[in-house]
Amino acid sequence: MKINWKVRFKNPVFWFNLAASIFLPMLACLGFNWEDMTSWQAVGNVLLQAVQSPVIVVSVLVSVWNLLNDPTTSGLSDSSQALSYTEPKK
């Protein structure tokens, strides 16, 4: 699996999508909303409850997997064009 990690890490959209891929399944399965996350203790409690649930762990893993996969290529690797980038394409 060849992925151009350097370019993905430079793209702020990647980081937003990664955070959403992790937290949205947790919030949905536990019945919370973004508005409920008003303190770091609340976030910590959600994380603790989430890792104790196999359904949430699998949901997060599938969500992150979907983020990493490039749907414009066959297989799991980035295209040769995407692998040649040094910065996110504008």
C-alpha positions in Angstrom: 0.0 0.0 0.0 1.8 3.1 -1.3 0.4 6.3 0.1 1.9 9.8 -0.2 1.8 10.5 3.6 3.9 13.6 3.4 1.4 15.4 1.2 -1.7 14.1 3.1 -0.2 15.4 6.4 0.3 18.8 4.8 -3.4 19.0 3.8 -5.7 20.5 6.5 -8.7 18.8 5.0 -7.1 15.4 5.8 -6.8 16.4 9.5 -10.4 17.6 9.6 -11.6 14.4 8.0 -9.5 12.3 10.3 -10.9 14.0 13.4 -14.5 13.6 12.0 -13.8 9.9 11.1 -12.8 9.2 14.7 -15.2 11.3 16.7 -18.4 11.3 14.7 -19.0 7.5 15.0 -18.3 7.7 18.8 -20.7 10.6 19.3 -23.4 8.9 17.1 -23.1 5.5 18.9 -23.1 7.0 22.4 -25.9 9.4 21.6 -23.9 12.6 22.2 -23.8 15.8 20.1 -20.9 18.2 19.5 -22.6 20.6 21.9 -22.0 18.0 24.7 -18.2 18.3 24.3 -17.8 21.4 26.4 -14.7 20.2 28.4 -11.7 18.0 28.1 -13.2 15.7 30.7 -16.3 15.2 28.6 -14.1 14.3 25.6 -12.1 11.9 27.7 -15.2 10.2 29.0 -16.4 9.7 25.4 -13.1 8.3 24.4 -13.1 5.9 27.4 -16.6 4.7 26.7 -15.8 4.3 23.0 -12.8 2.1 23.4 -14.8 -0.2 25.6 -17.3 -0.9 22.8 -16.4 -3.2 20.0 -19.1 -1.7 17.7 -17.6 1.8 18.1 -14.0 0.6 17.6 -15.0 -1.2 14.4 -17.0 1.8 13.2 -14.0 4.1 13.8 -11.6 1.7 12.0 -13.9 1.5 9.0 -14.4 5.2 8.9 -10.6 5.8 9.0 -10.0 3.1 6.4 -12.5 4.9 4.1 -10.6 8.2 4.6 -7.2 6.6 3.6 -8.4 4.8 0.5 -8.1 6.7 -2.7 -11.4 5.9 -4.6 -9.9 7.1 -7.9 -7.5 4.2 -8.1 -7.9 0.4 -8.2 -6.5 -1.2 -5.1 -5.3 0.6 -2.0 -2.4 2.7 -3.2 -2.3 6.3 -4.4 -1.9 6.8 -8.1 1.6 7.3 -9.5 0.6 10.9 -10.2 -0.4 11.4 -6.5 2.8 9.7 -5.3 4.8 12.3 -7.2 3.3 15.3 -5.5 5.3 17.2 -2.9 2.4 19.6 -1.9 -1.3 19.1 -2.0 -2.6 19.8 -5.5 -4.5 23.1 -5.7 
